[in-house]
Amino acid sequence: MAVAKSGPSKGALTKWTRVRDFALGMPGATEDFPWGETVAKVNKKVFVFLGMDDGSYPLGITVKLKEEEQHAHALTAPGAEPAGYGLGKAGWVTIPLEEKGAPSAALLCDWVEESYRVIATKKLVAELDARAR
């Protein structure tokens, strides 16, 4: 008899934690829990949906990618799809973390940064760029 898997896989949870920590390290980023789901916001606007890490849903992230190449690349990830609730039409992509061949934490963080740049003010993006120098 197979035992039902409870909670996310260790690898997916490690990626999720790295992505969450990266997102919250962005200038002006805050964490919020609307609808019981973890999100990172800047200026009260969501720039990454992190879902729930309690095992009730498979781990994944949703980011807004306006740059065509990044958007297309994100959609090639195993199980990735345009976000629901009409968000996909605005460039939001949901990327599962539990799928075999899921993107690396480094690539996910690149996409989170791109999403942040789309949502954040020019002043905060300039602060981010200044940090990188």
PEBEL-V990004 format. One record per helix or strand. SS is the DSSP state (a for helix, b for strand). FROM is the first residue (numbers start at 0). TO is the last residue. Records with the same first field share a line. If there is no record, write none. Layout:
BEGIN
SS = FROM-TO  FROM-TO
END
This chain:
BEGIN
a = 9-23  33-35  67-74  86-89  104-118  121-131
b = 28-31  37-41  44-50  59-63  80-81  91-95
END
